[in-house]
């Protein structure tokens, strides 16, 4: 005679199942949050890298053109009551001039002629608006200058050009012309994160100053 004996085996209760599912969902949520955060950080780094590349290109553009140019003219905002610091205009472009902490720099390009000013190149800082910028003219300011920096970059008013040894040796300055560029400002990414920056470079005139 066969007797079936049934034994009760412990199973999963609803509460245990709910706890397991909850733990699983929490792990998934943390994983998704970490993934989204990593993606956001990557995007921010990409944006920052792109803007920094743009700044590096601008600095390289200025350095290369100034290095092969000549007749550097430095302009600074006048603090002299006698008005000895000239304003930047087509009429003021001409003779080489040194200065420290200038806001604009003009020069003859490698193919330019010192007999005319309409072919002079000019780089200058415009900090008169809410966003400071770098502008460039290649026709002696006879037409509107073009903006080099993107709107995400805000150039500070303490950015400057310094020019040493600009006058010709015949004027008593025997030093080789030297330009120092200082760029100081902030970068605002698409996520409104503000990052300060400071870049400096020195450029020596390639041609020997013998005039």
Backbone bond lengths (Angstrom), bond angles and torsions (degrees), N, CA, C in turn:
res aa  C-N    CA-C-N  psi(-1)  N-CA   C-N-CA  omega(-1)  CA-C   N-CA-C  phi
1 X - - - 1.461 - - 1.524 108.75 -
2 X 1.343 113.15 127.02 1.478 119.17 -178.17 1.521 109.39 -95.24
3 X 1.257 113.26 131.53 1.473 118.14 178.04 1.531 107.89 -117.49
4 X 1.331 116.15 117.20 1.474 120.28 177.18 1.512 109.19 -80.85
5 X 1.275 112.34 124.16 1.460 117.64 177.21 1.540 109.12 -114.42
6 X 1.252 115.08 122.10 1.472 120.62 -179.89 1.525 108.97 -99.96
7 X 1.337 113.20 131.59 1.464 118.86 175.94 1.533 109.14 -111.68
8 X 1.263 114.76 134.95 1.470 119.44 176.94 1.531 109.98 -75.88
9 X 1.330 116.37 121.01 1.469 121.48 176.61 1.527 109.61 -102.63
10 X 1.326 113.98 138.45 1.474 118.56 -178.99 1.527 110.08 -67.52
11 X 1.314 120.11 135.97 1.465 125.16 177.33 1.521 111.10 -122.17
12 X 1.330 115.66 -175.75 1.473 120.82 178.84 1.515 109.33 -81.87
13 X 1.280 114.65 130.41 1.455 118.84 175.66 1.525 109.06 -85.71
14 X 1.302 115.53 165.98 1.468 120.27 179.20 1.527 110.65 -61.91
15 X 1.318 116.49 -38.78 1.468 120.45 -179.13 1.523 110.69 -63.28
16 X 1.333 116.51 -43.69 1.467 120.04 179.15 1.527 110.92 -63.13
17 X 1.314 116.03 -39.90 1.469 119.82 178.45 1.522 110.92 -64.10
18 X 1.326 115.77 -43.27 1.465 119.90 179.84 1.528 111.14 -63.56
19 X 1.331 116.38 -39.56 1.466 120.15 178.75 1.525 110.25 -64.53
20 X 1.316 116.53 -42.82 1.470 120.71 179.85 1.525 111.08 -62.13
21 X 1.337 115.21 -45.00 1.467 119.33 179.21 1.524 110.73 -64.23
22 X 1.330 116.68 -40.48 1.463 120.82 -179.98 1.526 111.31 -62.65
23 X 1.337 115.74 -45.06 1.470 119.63 178.21 1.527 110.43 -61.34
24 X 1.320 115.67 -42.02 1.468 120.39 178.93 1.535 111.15 -61.31
25 X 1.331 116.04 -43.80 1.462 120.00 179.89 1.523 111.67 -65.35
26 X 1.338 116.30 -39.36 1.470 119.96 178.35 1.523 110.63 -62.00
27 X 1.340 116.13 -44.54 1.470 120.43 178.97 1.525 110.49 -61.60
28 X 1.348 116.17 -43.47 1.465 120.46 179.22 1.527 110.86 -62.72
29 X 1.338 116.53 -42.43 1.465 120.40 -178.74 1.522 111.14 -64.04
30 X 1.342 116.39 -43.38 1.467 119.37 177.89 1.530 110.60 -64.16
31 X 1.319 115.47 -39.15 1.465 118.87 178.38 1.517 112.05 -64.16
32 X 1.340 116.74 -42.88 1.459 120.75 178.63 1.519 111.11 -65.54
33 X 1.348 116.29 -39.90 1.466 120.05 178.72 1.525 110.91 -62.82
34 X 1.332 115.86 -42.53 1.467 119.64 178.56 1.523 111.06 -64.26
35 X 1.330 116.29 -39.50 1.463 120.60 179.52 1.526 111.28 -66.06
36 X 1.334 116.46 -44.53 1.461 120.18 178.84 1.521 111.35 -64.88
37 X 1.335 116.07 -39.15 1.462 120.19 179.25 1.524 110.75 -65.24
38 X 1.325 116.29 -41.53 1.468 120.24 178.20 1.522 110.70 -64.05
39 X 1.334 116.32 -38.87 1.465 120.19 178.62 1.524 111.03 -66.47
40 X 1.351 116.28 -38.86 1.463 121.01 178.69 1.523 110.79 -65.15
41 X 1.328 116.12 -43.92 1.466 120.30 178.61 1.526 110.44 -62.39
42 X 1.325 116.07 -41.44 1.468 120.23 178.40 1.526 110.87 -61.56
43 X 1.333 116.69 -41.92 1.461 120.79 179.77 1.524 110.84 -64.99
44 X 1.339 116.14 -40.96 1.467 120.04 178.39 1.524 110.71 -62.80
45 X 1.324 115.74 -43.08 1.465 119.93 179.43 1.525 110.97 -64.66
46 X 1.325 116.52 -38.06 1.463 120.13 178.12 1.523 110.87 -64.24
47 X 1.348 116.42 -44.07 1.464 120.73 178.29 1.524 110.81 -61.96
48 X 1.335 115.91 -45.23 1.460 120.41 -179.47 1.521 110.85 -64.68
49 X 1.318 116.14 -41.28 1.465 120.59 179.76 1.528 110.75 -62.84
50 X 1.329 116.63 -40.00 1.460 121.07 179.49 1.527 111.13 -64.01
51 X 1.336 116.65 -43.33 1.466 120.56 -179.64 1.524 110.80 -68.25
52 X 1.335 117.20 -40.58 1.461 120.53 178.13 1.525 110.94 -64.72
53 X 1.328 116.77 -36.66 1.465 120.17 175.23 1.523 110.33 -61.85
54 X 1.336 115.87 -39.25 1.459 120.51 178.70 1.525 110.68 -63.81
55 X 1.330 116.68 -43.86 1.465 120.58 178.10 1.522 111.23 -63.20
56 X 1.315 116.50 -41.46 1.465 120.54 178.85 1.526 110.73 -62.88
57 X 1.329 116.16 -38.99 1.463 120.17 178.43 1.525 110.57 -65.04
58 X 1.342 116.79 -41.70 1.466 120.56 178.94 1.524 110.55 -62.80
59 X 1.327 116.15 -45.18 1.463 120.01 179.23 1.528 110.75 -62.50
60 X 1.322 116.65 -41.11 1.463 120.89 178.91 1.526 110.94 -66.05
61 X 1.326 116.75 -39.17 1.464 121.23 178.31 1.525 110.64 -61.56
62 X 1.323 117.02 -47.35 1.459 120.62 179.38 1.524 110.95 -64.68
63 X 1.320 116.36 -45.20 1.465 120.71 -177.23 1.526 111.50 -62.05
64 X 1.322 116.41 -46.72 1.468 120.65 -177.07 1.524 111.10 -63.72
65 X 1.335 116.93 -45.34 1.461 120.04 -177.62 1.525 112.38 -70.51
66 X 1.327 116.88 -38.00 1.466 119.61 178.41 1.523 111.10 -69.01
67 X 1.318 116.78 -37.80 1.466 120.56 -177.43 1.528 111.22 -61.65
68 X 1.319 116.64 -37.94 1.464 120.11 -178.39 1.527 112.37 -91.96
69 X 1.333 117.46 -1.81 1.457 121.17 178.99 1.522 112.19 -90.86
70 X 1.333 115.24 -172.22 1.470 120.73 178.95 1.529 108.51 -158.99
71 X 1.328 116.38 177.16 1.469 122.02 -177.18 1.536 111.54 55.58
72 X 1.323 116.17 56.83 1.463 120.75 179.68 1.529 110.83 -68.08
73 X 1.316 115.33 136.13 1.469 121.01 177.49 1.519 108.79 -128.66
74 X 1.302 116.06 116.02 1.463 121.90 -177.42 1.523 109.70 -99.25
75 X 1.312 117.00 135.31 1.465 122.65 179.45 1.527 108.97 -120.21
76 X 1.294 115.64 136.80 1.463 120.13 175.07 1.518 108.79 -130.01
77 X 1.309 115.55 155.12 1.454 119.71 179.25 1.519 108.89 -66.94
78 X 1.317 115.01 129.10 1.458 119.87 -171.06 1.522 112.20 -65.39
79 X 1.325 114.56 125.37 1.468 121.45 172.37 1.521 109.37 -117.57
80 X 1.332 115.54 4.44 1.459 121.61 -177.96 1.526 108.86 -96.21
81 X 1.353 118.73 120.39 1.466 120.32 -179.24 1.522 113.15 -61.79
82 X 1.333 117.47 -19.27 1.467 119.89 179.05 1.521 111.12 -81.33
83 X 1.329 116.96 -9.84 1.456 120.39 178.78 1.508 113.69 74.67
84 X 1.332 117.85 30.13 1.461 120.80 -178.41 1.526 112.39 -74.18
85 X 1.326 117.06 -17.32 1.461 120.38 176.34 1.527 108.21 -87.24
86 X 1.334 118.50 112.83 1.470 120.38 -175.82 1.522 112.03 -70.99
87 X 1.317 115.62 151.60 1.458 120.67 174.77 1.527 108.96 -81.63
88 X 1.321 115.89 159.51 1.458 120.47 -179.28 1.527 109.67 -85.25
89 X 1.324 116.21 116.25 1.459 122.28 178.97 1.521 108.18 -161.35
90 X 1.335 118.41 163.16 1.466 119.52 177.78 1.523 112.51 -55.82
91 X 1.334 116.82 -34.40 1.462 120.39 -177.65 1.522 112.57 -71.64
92 X 1.343 117.26 -23.48 1.466 119.99 -176.52 1.522 112.73 -90.64
93 X 1.327 117.66 -5.02 1.461 120.76 178.94 1.523 109.37 -78.47
94 X 1.336 115.74 134.76 1.455 117.75 -179.51 1.504 113.36 170.79
95 X 1.334 116.02 -99.70 1.461 121.08 -172.45 1.525 111.68 -71.37
96 X 1.338 117.37 144.12 1.473 121.09 176.64 1.526 110.60 -58.60
97 X 1.331 116.06 145.31 1.462 119.60 -176.43 1.527 109.54 -153.42
98 X 1.313 115.68 129.00 1.468 121.24 176.18 1.519 110.00 -90.70
99 X 1.319 116.98 155.11 1.464 121.47 171.83 1.516 108.51 -168.92
100 X 1.308 116.03 163.93 1.462 122.30 175.89 1.525 109.32 -112.18
101 X 1.318 115.28 145.76 1.465 121.64 177.01 1.527 112.13 56.34
102 X 1.317 116.12 44.67 1.455 120.37 177.77 1.519 111.85 -81.87
103 X 1.311 116.38 159.73 1.469 120.96 179.78 1.531 112.04 -105.75
104 X 1.346 116.61 -6.20 1.463 120.47 179.27 1.518 109.78 -147.00
105 X 1.327 115.58 151.60 1.457 120.74 178.69 1.525 109.19 -142.66
106 X 1.342 115.62 126.18 1.462 121.65 177.97 1.523 108.69 -116.32
107 X 1.317 116.45 153.54 1.466 120.24 179.17 1.524 109.82 -163.62
108 X 1.324 115.12 162.06 1.458 120.90 174.04 1.529 108.44 -84.43
109 X 1.324 117.90 129.25 1.468 119.11 176.24 1.523 109.81 -69.91
110 X 1.306 115.64 171.67 1.463 119.98 -176.10 1.521 112.73 -59.28
111 X 1.343 117.61 -27.45 1.465 121.09 179.10 1.522 112.20 -101.18
112 X 1.335 117.35 6.58 1.453 121.06 -176.51 1.517 113.10 -81.37
113 X 1.322 115.29 167.51 1.462 122.15 178.84 1.517 109.27 -120.21
114 X 1.328 116.74 132.51 1.462 121.11 -179.77 1.524 112.25 -72.13
115 X 1.328 117.07 -6.94 1.467 120.36 -179.62 1.526 112.34 -82.29
116 X 1.322 117.27 -9.33 1.462 121.15 178.49 1.522 109.65 -139.99
117 X 1.324 115.86 152.29 1.472 119.72 -178.79 1.519 112.66 -105.65
118 X 1.329 117.57 -6.67 1.469 118.72 -175.60 1.527 112.57 -76.61
119 X 1.344 116.28 -6.50 1.466 118.84 176.43 1.523 112.03 -104.87
120 X 1.333 116.57 6.90 1.464 119.51 -178.13 1.523 111.02 -75.18
121 X 1.325 114.38 147.60 1.457 121.44 175.14 1.526 108.62 -97.75
122 X 1.315 115.40 143.22 1.466 120.83 -179.29 1.525 109.30 -135.23
123 X 1.318 115.72 130.09 1.467 122.37 170.01 1.528 106.91 -114.67
124 X 1.316 117.20 135.05 1.467 118.20 177.63 1.524 110.92 -152.23
125 X 1.341 113.86 158.68 1.463 121.90 178.92 1.524 108.96 -96.61
126 X 1.312 116.80 133.69 1.459 122.53 174.44 1.523 108.03 -117.63
127 X 1.319 115.68 104.37 1.469 120.88 -179.94 1.527 110.88 -114.15
128 X 1.333 116.08 22.85 1.463 120.27 -177.94 1.527 112.42 -81.10
129 X 1.332 117.33 -12.17 1.461 120.99 179.59 1.528 109.93 -107.93
130 X 1.324 115.82 -176.86 1.470 119.85 -177.30 1.524 111.96 -67.02
131 X 1.338 117.14 -24.14 1.464 121.68 178.42 1.522 108.87 -121.17
132 X 1.330 116.74 116.18 1.457 120.47 177.98 1.518 110.50 -71.57
133 X 1.320 116.47 146.15 1.460 120.31 -175.69 1.524 111.31 -145.03
134 X 1.332 115.28 166.21 1.462 122.21 173.89 1.520 107.62 -108.69
135 X 1.333 115.75 131.66 1.456 120.24 179.52 1.522 110.39 -120.47
136 X 1.338 115.48 158.07 1.464 121.15 -175.75 1.526 110.03 -138.60
137 X 1.334 115.14 135.67 1.461 121.76 174.60 1.520 108.24 -125.63
138 X 1.319 117.22 138.47 1.468 121.06 178.51 1.527 111.78 -117.15
139 X 1.329 116.46 13.56 1.465 119.85 -179.85 1.525 112.00 -134.54
140 X 1.327 115.95 34.04 1.460 119.75 177.44 1.504 114.46 63.56
141 X 1.329 117.68 31.80 1.466 124.08 177.19 1.523 112.81 66.83
142 X 1.327 118.01 19.31 1.461 119.66 178.47 1.526 111.70 -75.23
143 X 1.327 117.47 -21.11 1.465 121.96 173.44 1.530 108.17 -127.83
144 X 1.312 116.29 175.25 1.464 120.38 -177.41 1.528 110.96 -64.24
145 X 1.328 115.19 138.98 1.465 120.89 177.77 1.523 109.62 -75.08
146 X 1.316 116.34 157.68 1.463 120.84 179.03 1.531 109.65 -102.04
147 X 1.316 115.97 145.25 1.462 121.19 178.86 1.520 109.63 -82.95
148 X 1.328 116.23 129.98 1.460 121.29 -179.57 1.520 112.77 -93.69
149 X 1.313 117.11 -38.34 1.467 120.83 -174.50 1.528 111.27 -85.11
150 X 1.342 117.44 143.13 1.471 120.28 175.51 1.523 110.16 -72.02
151 X 1.317 116.14 164.26 1.466 120.40 -177.48 1.525 112.68 -67.90
152 X 1.331 117.52 -16.84 1.469 119.99 177.90 1.527 111.83 -73.56
153 X 1.325 116.25 -14.19 1.468 121.04 -178.45 1.522 109.42 -103.52
154 X 1.316 116.28 126.18 1.469 122.57 178.03 1.528 108.37 -112.66
155 X 1.323 116.69 110.14 1.457 121.88 -179.27 1.524 109.57 -81.80
156 X 1.318 116.67 126.32 1.462 121.93 -179.59 1.525 110.70 -76.03
157 X 1.324 115.69 152.15 1.468 120.77 -178.01 1.521 112.96 -67.70
158 X 1.334 118.27 -13.98 1.466 119.57 178.53 1.529 111.75 -85.00
159 X 1.332 118.06 -2.96 1.463 120.67 172.50 1.524 108.14 -64.13
160 X 1.305 117.39 146.33 1.462 118.28 -174.52 1.523 113.39 -160.78
161 X 1.338 113.62 165.56 1.460 123.25 169.91 1.523 107.47 -112.27
162 X 1.311 116.98 138.93 1.462 121.48 171.52 1.524 107.14 -124.56
163 X 1.323 116.38 131.90 1.461 121.79 -178.75 1.520 108.97 -122.71
164 X 1.320 115.50 127.24 1.464 121.98 178.10 1.524 108.96 -119.46
165 X 1.328 116.51 142.51 1.461 121.06 175.19 1.509 115.12 69.24
166 X 1.336 118.74 27.14 1.464 120.69 -178.16 1.531 113.86 -69.11
167 X 1.347 119.76 -44.44 1.468 119.74 -179.64 1.527 112.26 -59.53
168 X 1.315 116.36 151.50 1.461 122.02 -178.98 1.527 110.61 -70.01
169 X 1.341 117.69 155.94 1.472 120.68 177.23 1.520 112.61 -55.30
170 X 1.335 116.59 -30.91 1.463 119.62 179.08 1.520 112.27 -64.78
171 X 1.346 116.14 -19.75 1.464 120.68 177.91 1.519 111.57 -92.77
172 X 1.340 116.64 5.12 1.458 120.56 176.89 1.511 114.99 99.46
173 X 1.334 118.38 0.62 1.468 121.62 179.01 1.525 108.09 -106.61
174 X 1.313 116.86 107.95 1.469 121.06 -176.37 1.530 113.04 -95.98
175 X 1.321 117.51 1.43 1.463 120.69 -179.47 1.521 111.86 -78.05
176 X 1.328 116.19 147.23 1.460 121.25 175.96 1.532 108.27 -72.14
177 X 1.335 118.16 130.79 1.467 120.53 -178.59 1.532 112.40 -54.93
178 X 1.324 115.31 135.22 1.463 122.61 -179.15 1.519 109.12 -135.76
179 X 1.330 116.16 133.40 1.464 121.86 178.59 1.522 109.08 -117.74
180 X 1.317 116.53 133.55 1.465 122.39 175.33 1.529 107.70 -117.18
181 X 1.322 115.99 124.19 1.467 121.47 179.30 1.519 108.91 -109.61
182 X 1.321 116.63 128.65 1.468 121.78 175.90 1.521 108.56 -121.98
183 X 1.315 115.76 119.40 1.463 121.42 176.41 1.521 108.69 -111.89
184 X 1.314 115.91 121.32 1.461 121.94 -179.72 1.526 107.89 -132.51
185 X 1.316 116.49 134.65 1.454 119.14 -179.83 1.510 112.17 177.65
186 X 1.315 115.61 -157.08 1.464 121.57 -179.28 1.530 109.80 -135.92
187 X 1.326 114.40 153.97 1.463 121.88 175.36 1.525 107.70 -116.76
188 X 1.318 116.89 125.98 1.460 121.61 177.34 1.521 108.50 -108.05
189 X 1.326 116.50 113.75 1.460 120.76 -178.46 1.522 110.31 -77.11
190 X 1.332 115.85 175.15 1.458 120.78 -178.97 1.519 112.23 -63.22
191 X 1.325 116.57 -22.06 1.466 120.63 179.75 1.522 111.72 -95.55
192 X 1.345 115.96 19.10 1.468 123.32 176.85 1.522 112.92 63.29
193 X 1.305 117.15 26.88 1.459 121.37 174.72 1.522 108.17 -90.72
194 X 1.330 116.54 124.30 1.468 121.79 -176.45 1.524 109.63 -99.20
195 X 1.322 116.19 125.90 1.462 122.09 -179.51 1.525 109.54 -123.81
196 X 1.327 118.31 120.70 1.472 119.72 178.38 1.524 111.17 -75.64
197 X 1.321 116.29 155.04 1.460 120.64 176.17 1.526 109.77 -145.45
198 X 1.310 115.43 157.66 1.469 122.19 177.37 1.524 107.78 -148.73
199 X 1.330 116.74 121.11 1.459 122.60 -178.38 1.524 108.86 -128.21
200 X 1.305 116.63 138.31 1.465 120.39 177.35 1.525 109.60 -140.53
201 X 1.312 116.03 141.64 1.462 120.78 176.02 1.520 109.25 -147.89
202 X 1.320 116.13 156.37 1.464 122.49 178.93 1.521 108.95 -119.68
203 X 1.325 115.91 140.63 1.463 121.68 -179.43 1.521 109.22 -129.58
204 X 1.303 116.31 129.36 1.463 121.36 174.98 1.522 108.80 -106.69
205 X 1.326 116.52 137.17 1.462 120.12 178.70 1.521 109.88 -57.62
206 X 1.329 116.48 129.72 1.464 119.99 -176.38 1.526 111.42 -68.06
207 X 1.328 117.03 -44.80 1.462 120.11 -179.65 1.526 110.14 -72.07
208 X 1.317 116.86 145.13 1.460 121.12 178.33 1.518 108.94 -70.92
209 X 1.326 116.60 131.23 1.464 122.18 -177.13 1.527 109.09 -80.80
210 X 1.333 116.50 94.83 1.470 120.36 -176.06 1.518 112.08 -120.79
211 X 1.320 118.48 2.41 1.456 120.06 -177.68 1.522 111.12 -75.06
